[in-house]
Every structure is written in structure tokens, then in C-alpha cells.
Amino acid sequence: MSEPTGAARRRGPFKVGDQVQLTDPKGRHYTFTLEAGKNFHTHKGSFPHDELIGAPEGSVVRTTGNVAYLALRPLLPDYVLSMPRGAAVVYPKDAGQILSFADIFPGARVVEAGVGSGSLSTFLLRAVGDQGMLHSYERREDFAEIAQQNVERYFGGPHPAWQLTVGDLQDNLSDTEVDRVVLDMLAPWECLEAVSKALVPGGIVCCYVATTTQLARTVESIREIGCFNEPSAWESMVRNWHIEGLAVRPDHRMIGHTGFLLTARRLADGVEPPMRRRRPSKGAYGDDYTGPNADGGAPGR
């Protein structure tokens, strides 16, 4: 049985073409690709790549300035934060939430809209594996080119489960029997009609948006389309801790708001979502709102 795509690049001694992440004594990271005969240069001296080729991961190398660097392969979160960018990347904290709460499983058939720099595509491909399917849609050709380069650099070549289409999802989506759809775009509500036709009953749509106004409109659009259950929305924040003996305190900096996530599940054809029991407060939808529940009554009436 052959190894999954990219697995051989994640274990064993360092080889030519491997990505290497160096960590200096102050904890700063430097990432480069191993090439025979080349040298790695820093302001603290240099060392030959050949010194690492064939060495086990976790080795320590010293520059001509006698500064020690720890050599490891970059983890996927490290890789996506340091890779070339066209658009902003999906942060690892959000990618992990998407993989978990959108329930991305090996062999899943997934559609993604809004590829950006390829960060989330890489996470999704690792999750679905060679036997799954990821069809990614990106409006901008320049972003698609950067994303393709980043994904192929990580896996060491094209991934057999990936198809990348340049164009709008709502105009080009031809996939059927899709298990999951992930929308990372400015106006995900524009794609919901097409998404609802592609998803299998029980399938999940997951949206990643930046602002509260986008979040509110997406949720209301999901409710209005009438073939999804009640959406769930949240955000996550990450704060590291400094630990030095008895000096244990939170870091002064943290990864705060990056975006909102929401998920909803596709209902069976012909089924109406159960009525929401929670009555919105008076004026919750604004005086100029004319959509569902505009009369202030319980949703579904």
C-alpha cells in the first residue's frame, strides 16, 4: 500500500527538497528548502545545507559564528503562516475549528470557495486524503496561481484529490453529492442556492466571514432559504502563556479576532426546518428590515 501524498516528506532524515525550519536561541524561525551544495546565511554566520542532508530531524547545527540552530521540519501551522501570500491566510486556529466542526473526514467530498493563498486548501487536503475530493473555486487567477504553488510545495507535487477552478462558485459549481462546503468569501449568501443543491442531506456548509454584518446576513440567508437547520456561529481566540519557573503569566500579545465561523446542516428534500422557539426582541431586525420575521413574531411564523 502506497503512502499518502506528502507523508514521506514528514518523516525520516532530511532530504534534498525538504523544507527546514531553523530556530535560533531567541526563538526566531527561519525556513528554507534544502539544496545540495548551497549555504544558509544569517547575520550570525553560515553553514552548508549538506550538513543537514541525511541528518535526523531535531539536529542542531552551528554557523561559522558559533551560533546554534535547532533544525526541524515546519509543522503545517508554521508552513501556512510563512508561505508566500496573495490574499490573507486562514489562521491555523480557524482551520482547526473548520476541520473539527465541519467534520472533515478521510474520503469526504468537499467544495471550497475562496482559495486565497491556499492555507485552508492544504489543511482540507490533508484531512480528506488521497481517496477524498476537494474542488476549490477562486475568482482571481493570480490568487489561484499562488495557492497552487503553495499547496504543491507543501505536498511535494500535485495532490490527486485536488481540483482548482478559476471562477465564481455559483456560476461554475457542477459537483453533486457533496459532503461538505466551506465558503471563505465576502458574500457567502450569494452561493447558498447553488450549495443547497450540491450538498447531500446531512451535509454541512461552513462559512468564514470577517465582520458582524457579514455574519448576520449569512445567518438570515440560511434561515430564509429554508433547507438548513438552525445555524451555529462563533469565534475563537488564542492566548499563549509565558512559563519561567514560578513566573507564569499570559503573553502580552494574543491572536484575537480573525473571523467568525458558522455551520449549518442540509435537511432532507421537502423537509421544513423546525420552528425556532426563541422570540427575537422588539426591533432586533431594525425598522427597515422586510425579510423573514419582519413583524417581530416568532421565527417561522
N, C-alpha and C positions, 0 to 999 in steps of 0.2 A: 504494500500500500504506500503510495507516494505521500510525501509530506505536504501539508497545506502550504499554499503560496506564502512565501516570506518567512516561513518558520525556520529555515536553515540559516537565515540572516540574524536570528535572535539567540543563537546558542553556539557553543564551541569556541575555539581560538579565533582571534581576529584574522580576517582575510582581506585581501585586496578588494576594494569596493565597499567595504563595511563603513558605516557611519560610526564615528568615535566621539564620545563626549568627555572632554578633559575637565577636571575640577581642580582649581588652584587652592592654595592654603587659605584664601579668604572666602572660598565657596563659590567663586565665579566660574561660569561654564563656558567652554569653547568647543564648538562642534565642527568636525571636518571629515572628509572622506579619505580613507587610506589609499595611497598610490605608491607603488614600488619606486624607490629611488628619490622620492620627494622629501622635503624637510618641512616641519611645522615650526613657524617662527612666532615668538612673543617678544614683548619688551624685556623679558627676563631671560632671553636666550632662545635656543632652538634645539631640536632633536630630530633624528631621521625617522620617517614613517616605518622603515624596515625594522626598527627596534620594537615596534608593536606587532608587526605582521607575524603571525604564528604564536604570539604570546596569549596567555589566558586572559579572559575578561577579568577586570579587577586588578590589573597590574599597575605598578607605579613607575613612571618614567621621570628622568631628571633632565633638565635643559642644560645647555652649556654654562648657564649662570647658576647651576646647582639648585634650582627650584623644582620641587617635587610636584607632579601632577598625577591624580588618580584617573585611570582610563577605564571607562565603561561604555557599553552601547547605550545610546539615549533611549529612554522609555518613550512610548508613544506620546504621552503628555508633553515631554520635553521636545520631541520632534515637531509637533504641531505649533508650539509656541515660538520655535526658532526658524521655521521654514519660510521661504520667500512668500510674500503676500500680494495678492491683488486686492481682495476685499478683506475685511476683518475676519478673523477666525472664530469658530465656535470654541469657547474655552473648555478645557477638559472637565471642569466641574459640571458644565451643562451637557457636554457629550455623554458623560457617565449617567446623568439623570435621564437623558433621552434613551440610552440603551436599556436602562432599567425599567422606566415607567412606560415606554412604548413597547417593552417586552420584545426586543430584537433577538431572535433566536437563530441557531445554526440552520441553514436551509431556507430561511424566510425570503419571501419575495417582497422587496422594499422599493418604493419610489421616493426619490428625494428631489425637491425643487429649491434652487438657490445654493449652488455648489460653492460659491465664493472661492476660497483658496484651497479647498479640498480637505480641510481638517475633519469635518464630520463624515465625509465620504470615507476617509481612512478608518475611522472608528467603526462605521457601519460595515465596511467590507471585512474587517477582522471578525465582526460578530456573526455575519451571515455565512462566512466561509466560502470555499470553492463551490459548494453544491447549492448555494443560495443565489439570489439575484438582486443587484442594486442597479436601478436605472435612474441616473441623475440628470436633471434638467437645469441648464444655466442660460440665462438670457444673453449674457455678454461673452463674446468669443474670446476676448483677452483673459477674462477670469477663468474660462474653461481650460485654456491652454496652460495657465499657471497651475490650476488644480490637477490637471493630468500629469504634469511634470512632478508635482509634489507627491501624488499618490504612487506613481511608478517608481520614484526614487525610494520611497519607504519599502515597497514590496520587492524591489529589485527588478521590476518589469511590469508589463500589463497584468492586471488581475482578471482571471477568467470569469468572475461573476459580475464585472462592471461594464455598464454601457453608459456612455456620456452623450447627451444630445444638447445641441445649442439651439435654444428657442424657448418659448413660453410653454409651461406645462399644460395650461388649459387648451392651447391650440394644437399640441402635439401628442398628448397622452393617448397611447393606444394599448397600454398594458391592461390586462384583465386578471381577475382572481389574485389581486394584490393583498398581501397580509398587513402591510404597514405603509403609511405615507408620512413623510417628515417634510414640513414646509418651513423653510428659513428664508423669509422674503418680506417685502414691505407690505403687501396686501394679500395675505393668505386667503381671505374671504372670496377673492376672485376665482380661486381654484376649487372651492368646496363642491360645486356641482359636478365637475369632472372627477374629483376624488371620490365622491359618493358612489359613482357608477363603477369605479375601478376596484373599490375595496370589497372584500368578501364579508359576509355577515360575521360580526365579532371582531373584524379588523379595526385597527387603531389609526387615527390621524393624530399627529403630534405637531404642534405649531410652536415656533420660536420667534418671538417678537420683542422689540426693544422698548416700546412705550406703553403707557396705560391706555391711551386712546386706541392703539392698535389691538391691544388685548381685549378691550371692551367690545370693539366692533367685531372681532373674530368670534368671541363667545356668542354675541347676539346673532351673528350669521349662522353659526352652528345650530343654535336653537331654532332659528327660523326655517332652516332647510328641512328639519323635521325627520331626519332618518338617522340621527345620532342620539346617544344617551346624554345626560347632563354633563357638560364638560367640566373638567377639573383643572384649576390654574394655580401656579405657584412660582416662586423664585427661590434660588439658593445663594448663600453667601459662605465664603470660606475664610477662616482666620487662622493663621499659623501661630504656634506658641514658641517662645524662646525659653530654653531649659538649660541652665548652667548652675549645677549644684542645687542650692536652695533658692536661687533666683529663678522662679518660674512665673512667667507673665505672658500675656498675649503680645504678639508683634504689634508695632505701631501702625503698620500697613496691612491691608487685607484686600482680598478680591471681593468687592461688594456687588453692586448691581451690574449685571452684564446683559440680562434679558429675562423675559417671562416665558414660561413653558405652560402649555395646556394640552390636554389629551381628551379625546372623546372616542367612543366605540360605535361602529356601524351596526345599526339594527337590521333585523331581517326585513326583506322586502314586504311592504304592506303593513308594517307594524308602526303604530304611533308611539312616541316616547311617553312614558308615564308622566302624569301631571305633577309638576313641582308643587310641593305643599307650602313652600316659603313665600309669603306675600311680600312683594317689594315695598319699601317705604314710599310715602307720598312724594312725588317729584323726583324719584330715583332716576327716571329716564329723561328728565328735562322737559321743559314746556314745548319745545319744538319737535319732540320725538313722535313719529307717526307709525312706528313698527309694531311688532307683537307687544301686547300688554300696555299699549298706549293709554288705555283707560284706567290704569292703575290697579286692575283686577289681578287675581292670582294668575300666574303664567299658565298658558294652556286654555284659558277661557276666552 
